[in-house]
Amino acid sequence: MLNLEKSPNSFSAELLADILSLPKRSIESKINKGELVPCPKTNLIPIEQVLHFKEIKSFLESNWDEEEKIKPLRNYNLIELFAGGGGLALGMEAAGFNSVLLNELDKHACSTLRHNRPNWNVVEGDISQVDFTKIKEPVDVLTGGFPCQAFSYAGKSLGFEDTRGTLFFEMARAIKEVNPKVFMAENVKALLKHEDGRTLDVIKNVIDELGYVLVEPRVLKAIFYKVPQKRERLILVGIRKDLIDKADFSWPSPYKKILALKDAFYKGELFSSDVQKSPGQTYPERKKEIMDHVPPGGYWRDLPDELQREYMKASYFLGGGKTGMARRLSLSEPSLTLTTAPAQKQTERCHPLETRPLQSREYARIQTFPDNWEFQGPLSAVYKQIGNAVPVNMAAALGRALVRLLNDIECTQVNS
């Protein structure tokens, strides 16, 4: 049943483009043709005009509330690799998983994990030095976001041994040594087309060789999962071949609506208080003077021409939109994807109302980290941990989908 009461009632052209995975110019073309008619007062497109799109229907027919009630039938053990600052681990914890080991190379990220969860078994160091055969507990799920490296293809059979030297090989080795029921890997969307798809083909071959069936990979948009950020991640889920006929994996339902930056910064649906001031980068004086001229939601093209030329320098004469440059966020839209630093020239993330880069706690809220999750290390390390993380709410939704799968496997084994 369609539920219009709890859904968003209108969309900007830019947000609708993100939801539908279309270029913004496609939406603008529909507006020019009269297929979509924005409200004259707000310039927003009413939801009634886009109900025929399956992505919009998915909000209105969401099973999010029911899926939030999913709980493990028993204690499910989890190993996480490349754990970073804890976004995926926190989401998995919220879904009900018990972490038996988390591996991470970065010392500041390890300090963050230990500081917030002293009971977690955080193994700091190079994954190639971790012997997973020493883990005695049965492991139900292994997760991790392996950094994507180019593989060498010349004269190779593209199997498990041929990926040696890559971090994917180390994750594959962990799966081989641990033999979990299920694994989940996350990566950048670009992995789908990396090396013209050959990298993903190698990964698929190795997964099959390890004895797992890969669910058709899917790119998930964080804005669908109660995250006020336009972040996309490629998700790979593998089920052990001896269990594949016992249960089917279902992707998580989207949340009932899209949240905006204001939901991260102010008391409301996501947080019980306004965001607190926190350490953050600052602009040099001249850059601040220039950025003062950029309106909320605007970028370098909104500057006066002489300031465009000064700010962009040689880039002023090059083609392409370069929409991340001198970009100020808007409270009424989800944030652009966070990077590892908010003041990088190509991917500017300026506060919507104040002329400064986003502060560290604002960064964390956009990634849906709880306010009591305290990051350790210098400011640059904190931004890096947050910017590289899987958004916590998205991770929790994926975690519940994995719990549902394991519950189904459990029930089938009990009844067989």
Secondary structure, 3 states (H helix, E strand, C coil): CCCCCCCCCEECHHHHHHHHCCCHHHHHHHHHCCCCCCCCCCCCEEHHHCCCCHHHHHHHCCCHHHHCCCCCCCCCEEEEECCCCCHHHHHHHHHCCEEEEEEECCHHHHHHHHHHCCCCCEEECCHHHCCHHHCCCCCCEEEECCCCCCCCCCCCCCCCHHHCCCHHHHHHHHHHHHCCCEEEEEECHHHHHHHHHHHHHHHHHHHHHCCEEECCCEEEEHHHCCCCEECEEEEEEEEEHHHCCCCCCCCCCCCCCCCCHHHHHCCCCCCCCCCCCCCCCCCCHHHHHHHCCCCCCCCHHHCCHHHHHHHHHHHHHCCCCCCCCCCECCCCCCEECCCCCCCCHHHCCECCCCCCECCHHHHHHHCCCCCCCCCCCCHHHHHHHHHCCCCHHHHHHHHHHHHHHHHHHHHHHHHC
